């Protein structure tokens, strides 16, 4: 692939990612279907996994919130993210 085509593909990917991020309404309540799986060792539900994937662009902001960070940074949250196939954010 030539340089112009590579740049065009990269630009399209970045614009799509930006649009997907912009479309998300960050609301930690959306992650409530994951509460049981995070606090115990139960398998996360499909709804939980969908919500984690949807809220992924927001997770770094949640980590900065003192009221939320103990849940988002917990081993249970990391386990649920891994179980859902969602990379744990590096903020």
N, C-alpha and C positions, 0 to 999 in steps of 0.2 A: 504494500500500500504506500502511495507517495505521501509526502509530508503534508500537503494541503488536505488530502482526504483524511489523514490521521487527525489533523487539527479540527476538521469539521466534525468528525465522529466524537472527539473529546468534548467539543463545544456543545453538541447536542446532548451528550450524557450529562454534562454539568448543568445545562439548562433544565433538563428533565428532573434532576435531583433537586434543583432550586425550587421548581414549581411544586414538587411533592412536599418539600419541607415547608414551603410557604402555606400550603393548603391545610396543614395540620393545626388544629386548635389544641394548644397545650393545656391539658386539664388532668391533674393527677388522679382525680376521681375516676377517670376512664380506666385506670389500672386496678380498680377494685375487684374485678373478676380474678385477679392474680393473688389477692391477699392471702387466701388459704394456702395456696401452693408456696408462697414465699415464707410464710410463718411455720409451715410444717414440711414434711417431706413428700407431700402428695404430688402427683403428676399434674402439671398445668393443663387446663382445659384448652380446647381449640379457640374459645372466645378470648381467654387470657393471652394466648400466643398472638392472636390477631391484634389485640390492643397493644401489646408490647411492640409489635412491628409498627403499628400506627403511631405510637407515642415515642418511638426511638429518637427522632430529632429533638425531643424535649428532655431527654433523660439527663443531659449534662446540667441543665437548669435545675432540675429536680435535685440533683446531687449538691447543688450550692445552697439549697434551702435547708436550714437547720432542722425544720420539722419533718422533712422527707428523707434527708440523706441517710438516716439510720436504716431505713427500709431499702432504699435504692442501692446502697453500698453493702448490704448484708450478703452473707454467703448464700442465703436462700434466693435472693434476687439474681445473683450470678448463676446459680444452678438453674433457675427457671429460664433465664435468657438462653443459656446453653441448651436446655431441653427444647426450647422453642426454635432453636436454630438461628437466633438473633445474636449477632456479636455484641458483647458487653462493651459499652462506650469507653473510650479513652479520652478523658476530658483534660 
